[in-house]
Amino acid sequence: MTMRIIQWVAVLGVMSAMIAGAIGAGAAEGGAAGAGGNVPHTMNAMTKTRVAAILDALQQDGRFDVAESDLVQLFDEVTLTANEQALDAFRDSSYTMRMVHDLRHVYDGNEAPAKRLDLLKYLRANDTLARTLAFLINDDKQAGTAFALLDKLRAKHGDELDKYAQLAAAICLVHDRPFQRRINENVTKSPDPVAIYEYYTTNEKRMLFPIRNVPAELLVFVVDTTSPIEEMKWALGHYAGDNAIGKHFFDIQYDEDSFRKGTEKKVDAAGYSLPNILRYGGVCADQAFFAMELGKAIGVPTTYTTASSAEVGHAWVGFLQAHPGTYGAPATGAWNFDVGRYEEYRGVRGNVEDPQTRREIPDSYVSLLAELIGKGLAERQAAVALTDAALRLANAGEEGGQPMVPATFATPPADALKAPRKTNTETVLALLQAALNQNKAYRPAWFTVAELAQNNKLTLAQKALWSNVLLRMCGEKYPDFALTVLAPMIGTVSDPVEQDKLWRAAATKFTTRADLSAEILMNEAAMWEKQGQTDKAGQIYLLVIDRYCNAGPFVIPALAKAEELLNDKKKVVLLYQQSWAKIQKPEDMAGPFMQQSNWFRVGAIYAAKLQAAGEARMADQVLGTLGVKDTTAGQ
């Protein structure tokens, strides 16, 4: 259950009496509007009329508590009564409920009521900005800080912000509190948020992507810059229009002395800046930071991506590559997390910082956002509203959940359901499917399905169905995300035979991705091991070793598991010998990350196993091949 729904449930609990008293009047008003003929008799039109009336009353009396209770009631009525084609009804009721709820949590002191009403007036006059913020703000705390920053922006730029609604919203969501990054020993801090806004609007025509049209969900990965404005101007002057962000990772000469000897990096001595990184070089963290900030300066969504393999971590750059449509086809795009990284880390899953929440998330979550290219604002917001409705139904169906009351009409609107929705899982899933049909990049809808599965709210048939839905909608274009959501869902299936069927079905969808295929096999093997069927598990671990020893780091845990199941020193030594023989030796033996390759890591473990088995001479030969003089290496 999301923070939003928890907050609204609390509102429902406190205001249930007020809501119950208003039900009859609200429903009667809706029926009268349709019967009178002044307003088209549809849920869409009736909802718009009631929203306007509630907000007009709020501006007159300043009673945010009353307005919120009325909007919660309206949202419940829409959730229970409107059909899935009445998208304006879902959008309008969800948006205003969110906005008024947020406004109740901004400002302190005696001037707070007047300030809230002034902000309400501004938001109503700048509808695109208001809706963008309302549908993307996460919780009460962020509402206060985001609107405080909005005040600073509107004090200088006023109604202009609505023309740049996506940009302004992204800045409010990212820079509502001080933003900084730690790049190893260096800390970089973002410029003033107003200056960031002015940089992008002043240089709008030089940005690679048109910032007015880029969704705020993507722009948060542009405006989260931590370079001074002057350095951003320097980058824009040198790289404007350059879409090949990943290659600039390798423009930075690797500081071998710092890596191998631990000496101070040349760029640190000179002063940490983008021009100095280019001039003096650095390690992978600096290479990733340079390429990332370069992209942000020219308007490209980028991420600083990290992972850890063995003893040495790695950083690389992720960036959005968009391609204009041809022959009338729509624009397309994809996030690229492969070009700007070293070969030894191919197949390693990455993590990035969500600029809005400051939490670490898998890079696969970001990959899905490419689906927003060409996706309309109305579709994106409908997905949020329908998911809100699904969560509200799910909560009402729980034990102790606040009841919902449907609207009643003298004459049912054309876009109303014949019977109110039921508060059951099947109905919740139907609304989630409707949300994803509007925008399959809206992650909370997928996460809600996964949460239902993990809480044992889905039947086996529903889990199988939604596994297929996920693979159909995301499996081909966004396989990393699909498996990230799919794996915990499949893991909730208690029957090992049925779970195994789902793993095998999933495997057929990822045949072109060795890393994902290996991950599925590892999950399948772990399931059988948990069931005590070690023979089956061992066979699958050996299959991973045989098929995917060159595809990524999966061979290391697979070998460890196979070794544990073998429980025989001679067989273990033979296992590592045969496995090492299959692994490709790195071409660049002097590369800084050669020791992170599968070839080196498995070879070092193999040497340790030889030493433990009393084969010291053979162990020394293996270590010599690895270029390691210390015979204790790898133990």
Long-range contacts (C-beta under 8 A, 24 or more apart in sequence): 1-391, 1-394, 1-395, 1-451, 2-391, 2-444, 2-448, 3-138, 3-139, 4-98, 4-138, 4-139, 4-388, 4-391, 5-388, 5-391, 5-392, 5-395, 7-101, 7-139, 7-140, 8-72, 8-97, 8-101, 8-392, 9-395, 9-401, 9-402, 11-68, 11-69, 11-72, 11-101, 12-72, 12-402, 13-402, 15-65, 15-68, 15-69, 15-72, 16-402, 18-66, 18-69, 19-69, 19-72, 19-73, 19-405, 20-405, 22-69, 22-70, 22-73, 23-73, 23-405, 26-50, 26-70, 26-73, 26-74, 26-77, 26-407, 27-77, 27-407, 27-408, 27-409, 30-77, 30-407, 30-409, 31-408, 31-409, 31-410, 31-411, 32-410, 34-409, 34-410, 34-411, 34-413, 35-410, 35-411, 41-411, 41-413, 41-414, 42-86, 42-413, 42-414, 42-415, 43-78, 43-81, 43-82, 43-83, 43-86, 43-89, 43-413, 43-415, 43-416, 44-86, 44-87, 44-88, 44-89, 44-92, 44-415, 46-89, 46-413, 47-74, 47-78, 47-82, 47-86, 47-88, 47-89, 47-92, 47-93, 48-88, 48-89, 48-92, 50-74, 51-92, 51-93, 51-96, 54-96, 55-96, 55-100, 55-120, 55-124, 58-100, 58-117, 58-120, 59-117, 59-120, 59-121, 62-113, 62-116, 62-117, 64-100, 64-103, 64-104, 64-116, 65-104, 67-100, 68-97, 68-100, 68-101, 68-104, 71-96, 71-97, 71-100, 72-97, 73-405, 75-388, 75-389, 75-392, 76-392, 76-404, 76-405, 76-406, 77-405, 77-406, 77-407, 78-389, 78-407, 79-389, 79-392, 79-393, 79-404, 79-421, 80-404, 80-405, 80-406, 80-407, 80-417, 80-420, 80-421, 81-406, 81-407, 81-416, 81-417, 81-420, 81-421, 82-415, 82-416, 82-417, 83-415, 83-416, 83-417, 84-386, 84-430, 84-431, 84-434, 85-415, 86-415, 86-416, 87-378, 87-382, 87-385, 87-438, 89-415, 90-382, 90-385, 90-386, 90-389, 91-131, 91-378, 91-381, 91-382, 91-385, 93-385, 94-135, 94-384, 94-385, 94-388, 94-389, 95-130, 95-131, 95-134, 95-135, 95-381, 95-385, 98-134, 98-135, 98-137, 98-388, 99-123, 99-130, 99-133, 99-134, 101-140, 101-143, 102-133, 102-134, 102-137, 102-140, 102-143, 102-147, 103-143, 103-147, 105-140, 105-141, 105-143, 105-144, 106-143, 106-144, 106-147, 106-148, 107-144, 119-147, 119-150, 119-151, 122-154, 125-159, 126-159, 126-161, 126-162, 126-165, 127-162, 128-162, 128-165, 128-377, 129-161, 129-162, 129-165, 129-168, 129-169, 131-377, 131-381, 132-165, 132-166, 132-169, 132-216, 132-377, 133-169, 133-172, 133-173, 135-380, 135-381, 135-384, 135-385, 136-169, 136-173, 136-216, 136-217, 136-356, 137-173, 138-356, 138-357, 142-173, 142-176, 142-356, 145-176, 145-177, 146-172, 146-173, 146-176, 147-172, 148-176, 149-175, 149-176, 149-193, 152-193, 152-194, 153-193, 153-194, 153-197, 156-194, 157-197, 163-212, 164-197, 164-200, 164-201, 164-211, 164-212, 165-216, 166-211, 166-212, 166-213, 166-214, 166-215, 166-216, 166-219, 167-197, 167-200, 167-201, 167-211, 167-212, 167-216, 167-219, 167-223, 168-197, 169-216, 169-219, 170-216, 170-219, 170-220, 170-222, 170-223, 171-196, 171-197, 171-223, 173-216, 173-220, 173-355, 173-356, 174-220, 174-223, 174-224, 174-355, 174-356, 175-223, 179-224, 179-226, 179-355, 180-226, 181-226, 181-289, 181-304, 181-353, 183-272, 183-285, 183-286, 183-289, 183-304, 184-283, 184-285, 184-286, 185-268, 186-268, 186-272, 188-226, 188-227, 188-272, 188-289, 189-226, 190-224, 190-225, 190-226, 191-225, 191-227, 191-228, 191-229, 195-229, 196-223, 196-225, 196-229, 199-229, 199-232, 199-233, 200-299, 203-236, 206-236, 206-240, 206-241, 206-298, 206-299, 207-298, 207-299, 208-240, 208-241, 208-242, 208-243, 208-298, 208-299, 208-300, 209-299, 209-300, 209-301, 209-320, 209-322, 211-299, 214-299, 214-301, 215-372, 215-375, 215-377, 215-380, 217-369, 217-372, 217-380, 217-441, 218-301, 218-320, 218-369, 218-372, 219-301, 220-355, 220-356, 221-296, 221-301, 221-302, 221-303, 221-320, 221-355, 221-366, 222-296, 222-299, 222-300, 222-301, 222-302, 223-296, 223-355, 224-296, 224-355, 225-293, 225-296, 225-297, 226-293, 227-274, 227-293, 227-296, 227-297, 228-273, 231-273, 231-274, 231-275, 231-293, 231-297, 232-293, 232-296, 232-297, 233-297, 234-274, 234-275, 235-274, 235-293, 235-294, 235-297, 235-298, 236-297, 236-298, 239-294, 239-297, 239-298, 240-298, 241-298, 242-294, 242-298, 243-300, 243-321, 243-322, 244-339, 245-291, 245-292, 245-294, 245-295, 245-300, 245-302, 245-317, 245-319, 245-336, 245-339, 245-340, 246-291, 246-317, 246-319, 246-336, 246-338, 246-339, 246-340, 247-339, 247-340, 248-290, 248-291, 248-294, 248-340, 249-287, 249-288, 249-290, 249-291, 249-316, 249-317, 249-339, 249-340, 249-341, 250-287, 250-340, 251-278, 251-290, 251-291, 252-277, 252-278, 252-281, 252-282, 252-286, 252-287, 252-290, 252-291, 253-280, 253-281, 254-281, 254-282, 254-283, 254-284, 254-287, 254-592, 255-280, 255-281, 255-282, 255-283, 255-286, 256-592, 258-282, 258-283, 259-283, 259-592, 260-592, 283-592, 284-314, 284-315, 284-316, 284-342, 284-592, 284-593, 285-315, 287-315, 287-316, 287-317, 287-340, 288-315, 288-316, 288-317, 288-340, 289-315, 291-317, 291-319, 291-340, 292-317, 292-319, 295-319, 301-335, 301-369, 303-352, 303-353, 303-363, 303-366, 304-352, 304-353, 305-337, 305-341, 305-350, 305-351, 305-352, 305-363, 306-350, 306-351, 306-352, 307-345, 307-348, 307-349, 307-350, 307-351, 309-344, 309-345, 309-348, 309-553, 309-596, 310-595, 310-596, 310-601, 312-593, 312-595, 312-596, 314-341, 314-342, 314-345, 314-348, 314-593, 314-596, 316-340, 316-341, 316-342, 316-345, 316-350, 317-341, 318-350, 318-352, 318-363, 318-366, 320-370, 322-373, 325-374, 330-374, 331-373, 331-374, 332-373, 332-374, 333-370, 333-373, 334-367, 334-370, 334-477, 335-363, 335-366, 335-367, 335-369, 335-370, 337-363, 337-367, 342-591, 342-592, 342-593, 343-586, 344-586, 344-591, 344-593, 344-594, 344-596, 344-597, 345-593, 345-596, 346-552, 347-514, 347-515, 347-551, 347-552, 347-553, 347-554, 348-552, 348-553, 349-480, 349-515, 362-480, 362-484, 363-480, 364-478, 364-480, 364-481, 364-483, 364-484, 365-443, 365-481, 365-484, 367-478, 367-480, 367-481, 368-440, 368-441, 368-443, 368-474, 368-478, 368-481, 369-441, 370-441, 370-477, 370-478, 371-439, 371-440, 371-441, 371-477, 371-478, 372-439, 372-441, 375-439, 375-441, 379-438, 379-439, 380-438, 380-439, 380-442, 382-435, 382-438, 382-439, 383-435, 383-436, 383-438, 383-439, 383-442, 383-445, 384-435, 384-442, 384-444, 385-435, 386-431, 386-432, 386-434, 386-435, 386-438, 386-445, 387-431, 387-432, 387-435, 387-442, 387-444, 387-445, 387-448, 389-431, 390-428, 390-429, 390-431, 390-432, 390-435, 390-445, 390-448, 391-428, 391-448, 393-421, 393-423, 393-427, 393-428, 393-431, 394-423, 394-425, 394-428, 394-448, 394-452, 396-423, 397-423, 397-424, 397-425, 397-428, 425-452, 425-457, 425-458, 425-462, 428-452, 429-462, 429-466, 433-469, 436-469, 436-473, 440-473, 440-474, 446-470, 446-485, 447-485, 449-485, 449-489, 450-485, 450-488, 450-489, 453-488, 453-489, 453-492, 454-488, 454-489, 454-492, 456-492, 458-492, 460-493, 460-495, 460-498, 463-489, 463-490, 463-492, 463-493, 463-502, 464-502, 467-502, 467-505, 467-506, 471-506, 471-509, 475-509, 475-510, 476-509, 479-509, 479-510, 479-513, 479-516, 480-516, 482-509, 483-510, 483-516, 483-519, 483-520, 487-519, 487-520, 487-523, 490-523, 491-523, 491-527, 496-527, 496-528, 496-531, 496-533, 499-527, 500-524, 500-527, 500-528, 503-527, 514-547, 514-548, 514-551, 514-552, 515-548, 515-551, 515-552, 515-554, 517-547, 517-548, 518-544, 518-547, 518-548, 518-551, 518-552, 518-554, 518-558, 519-554, 522-554, 522-557, 522-558, 525-558, 525-561, 529-561, 529-565, 534-565, 537-561, 537-565, 538-562, 538-565, 538-566, 541-565, 545-575, 545-579, 546-582, 549-579, 549-582, 549-583, 549-598, 549-602, 550-582, 550-583, 550-584, 550-598, 552-598, 553-598, 555-579, 555-583, 555-598, 555-602, 556-598, 556-601, 556-602, 556-605, 559-602, 559-605, 569-609, 569-612, 569-613, 570-613, 572-609, 573-606, 573-609, 573-610, 573-613, 573-615, 576-602, 576-605, 576-606, 576-609, 577-606, 579-606, 580-606, 580-622, 589-627, 600-626, 603-634, 604-628, 604-633, 604-634, 605-634, 606-634, 607-631, 607-633, 607-634, 608-634, 608-635, 611-635
